[in-house]
Amino acid sequence: MELLSILHAQGVVSLPSAGPLSRQARRAVANGLAVRPLPGVVMDAALVDNPDAWIRAARCWRPDAVLTGRAALRAQCLPRISLDGVDLLVPHTLSDRPRVRGHRETLPDELVSTVRGGPTATAAAACLFLGERGDWDAVCLALRKRKVAPDQIEAARAMLPRRRDAQALDRVVRLTRGNPWSVAEIEMQELWRLTRVTGWRGNLETVVRSEDDRHWISEKTYYLDGAFQEEMLDVEMNGREFHDTSESFESDAAKIRALTAIGWTVMPVTPTQMRQDPRGFLEDVVSRLHRRHRPVSLPRNITYRPDLPGIWELG
């Protein structure tokens, strides 16, 4: 069957509504050898759970639509990021389909590039889209892998001046400005902003040079979660996601040892500790800071409220 040979080679194809290939497609679908993921599109049945096949299917269905969200990141810079669906930007209303979502939005040409043969939102524009919808894990992954930088996200936001979702986009810029690599770091940085703790930088790159007994010099680069450089204080957010394996335990210990050797104080904290006792966490941090970096006072009551735009409720 000619169609099966094409599917074996390409995985996903778009077909006319009539003709020999269309008839072959009907038989292949009936026999369980192919599926129709979208109108006019046929996919090899073996690829039904393959995220990249769904990206190709969406491209075949709407070749002029702009790929965005996780699918855009996967297509251009994060090939292993998981997908629960493919997001497309179109200038008109587009009904959602299984695993494909349409969004009535447009982007300026500066925020669109051609990737895998179709229009794709830049990593910065895709992160704006994801952050607006609360998918912070994906945004932090892009930042952590250095596929996007906070200033690129801010520049992308500046190219979208008059939007109904302006406040949500501004929030994405604010919450990524400190270069957070995890959701817990977003929360920590926002807590410092709201309580006017200053002097910190997120994921500060620090090179530690060491000399062994043979006088060989080696260098190791570390990234400090919440670095107060003047005080030489590093607040390390130790969540289970990145610090719950034997390898991470060893690397964390090596990091603390190396930083301590050059004068840094390392203050570890878990997301649960910060969320359950934010005031206690702040008091501990503030007690170690120079006066100019301390707030005049701390709020009496601080409550973790991830449902609020500012994450924390102060009272």
Order of alpha helices (4+ residues) and beta strands (2+ residues): alpha-beta-alpha-beta-beta-alpha-beta-alpha-beta-beta-beta-beta-alpha-alpha-alpha-alpha-alpha-beta-beta-beta-alpha-alpha-beta-alpha-alpha-beta-beta
